[in-house]
Structures are given as C-alpha cells and as structure tokens.
Amino acid sequence: MEVSPSLLAADFLNLRKEVEMINDSHADYLHLDVMDGVFVPNISFGFSVLDAVGKICSKPMDVHLMIVEPDKWVAQVRDCGAYLMNVHVESCKHLHSTIQHIHQAGMKAGVTLNPSTPVVMLNDIIQDLDLVLLMSVNPGFGGQPFIRHTLEKTRRLRRLIEESGSHAKIQIDGGVNDRTGAELAEAGADILVAGSYVFGSSNPHERIDILKNL
C-alpha cells in the first residue's frame, strides 16, 4: 500500500518540522489540499504555501485542488513542484481538456469524485487518468467519520479500471486509519490519504508504516 499523508492535519506553526518528518518517513507522497471556500465550505492554503513546501519537500507532491475552475491554475501548480495535480469532476466544465493540460504541463493527472458522484462519470475518461481519488468523507474538513459506502464504490472503480485497461491508481481520502485502511486495501485501493491518523499521533512514522503494511 502507498501512503500520502495530508498536510491539512499538520501543525502549521511548525510546518518545516512537519514536512521534514514526512521526508524522513516511508511515506510515498505528500498530499496537499487547496480549498477556496467556494467549491468547498472551507479555505485551507494557497500557492505561497505550496511553493514554500515544494522547496523543502523531498516526496512527490500530490496536489488536490478543491476549487472552482482548476484548469486556470495548471501552470502555477506545476511551478510549485507538484508531481500530480488532482481536480474534481464536479468542478470541471471540460474535464478531458483539463486532463490534457495537466499532462502537457508535465504532471500526472488525477480526478476526484465526491461521495455522491458515481463511478460511471469516469467511463469516458478513465484511460487518460493516472489516478482516481474517491472522497470517503464530504470534502472541506478533516476529522470526519468514514463513509462506509466507499468500500463498494472502490470495488466498482477497480472493476472499471481492469475492464478498460486503464493504469489509474485508486486513492482514498477521509476517515482513513488502520481499520478502514485494511478494508480499503481488500476492496482494491492503491493509495491511502491520512491526515489526523498520521499527524495527530505521537509516533507518525509508526502510523505511516502501519498503513504501508496493509
């Protein structure tokens, strides 16, 4: 299992220390949630923070844009050092075009589905994607309980990927811990995003290793 700790749950008064902790861990990526207060009911951080983190982060940056019109910011996300740019299907008017722009900018391309958005929405784009993120909580705030329906949704997405010949990885974000992580691994997930489970622990390295060994 691959693990992408979510910076949203980090101690922002000690951000360098938190990023360096991830650098020294067995995490595979660093997950960064950009929220605009419009697409989701919260504001997190913007490109100044992304740019600063990019200067010290040695892990691939997995940037998740919870914003309206994400296609306007492809070049700026790239310039911050992002490895992957992830956009919501619900916020893109022309999703295929946005995915093309992300790839042309030299990044991997991901698409996120909110809890109520069905997997079938990806039928005509799945072969162009490097990653699909299933939200297992409603986007906008950390610490929410895991939505159990995500397990069956993960299985449906795994079937779509296999039947289409896509190489997209399945990422899950929301309410991830050792118990839900084990269930998600069984359902076919490839990458687990974990916020409070990692950063809220007195031993975050151990928590990352627990998830990686699922």
Secondary structure, DSSP 8 states (H G I E B T S, - for coil): -EEEEBGGGS-GGGHHHHHHHHHTSS-S-EEEEEEBSSSSS-B---HHHHHHHHHH--S-EEEEEESS-GGGGHHHHHHTTEEEEEEEGGG-SSHHHHHHHHHHTT-EEEEEE-TTS-GGGGTTTGGG-SEEEEESS-TT-SS----TTHHHHHHHHHHHHHHHT---EEEEESS--HHHHHHHHHHT--EEEESHHHHTSS-HHHHHHHHHT-
